[in-house]
């Protein structure tokens, strides 16, 4: 009889290792103050973490509050920060790409990144990655030579944000 009583207790101990529910992952996204997403996207696009330090500090404080509510370990807190950095950045950069007529889905498809794709870990965006995107843009009727410097910066930022988001997810649990 005592053995049967231990099973529910063991199940409770095992539950934190299970995949996080979507609402737990969305905590920081839903609690973010207006404009933080744009500030985070600016940091990713500029790659200037010194100038973007205040935005990253605000994001860290926000993710730490959500992580505390979810009883995340220190490593999980870092992974959650990385996930939210990428996710929030992607959400803001998506609109910027759309305003330039650059389909984010085409970038995802070309590099096999984004939801439902391989999302292999990447340390940096390579010239080969950008060439693959340029070829996909050309095949879809978007002349890569007409993409502005700002457009390429957004494409690069989209790739980086996607890598961060999925790297964070991989390391979260």
HELIX and SHEET records of a PDB file:
HELIX    1   1 UNK A    2  UNK A   14  1                                  13    
HELIX    2   2 UNK A   15  UNK A   17  5                                   3    
HELIX    3   3 UNK A   22  UNK A   25  1                                   4    
HELIX    4   4 UNK A   27  UNK A   31  1                                   5    
HELIX    5   5 UNK A   36  UNK A   46  1                                  11    
HELIX    6   6 UNK A   53  UNK A   69  1                                  17    
HELIX    7   7 UNK A   74  UNK A   99  1                                  26    
HELIX    8   8 UNK A  104  UNK A  111  1                                   8    
HELIX    9   9 UNK A  127  UNK A  139  1                                  13    
HELIX   10  10 UNK A  144  UNK A  146  5                                   3    
HELIX   11  11 UNK A  149  UNK A  172  1                                  24    
END                                                                             
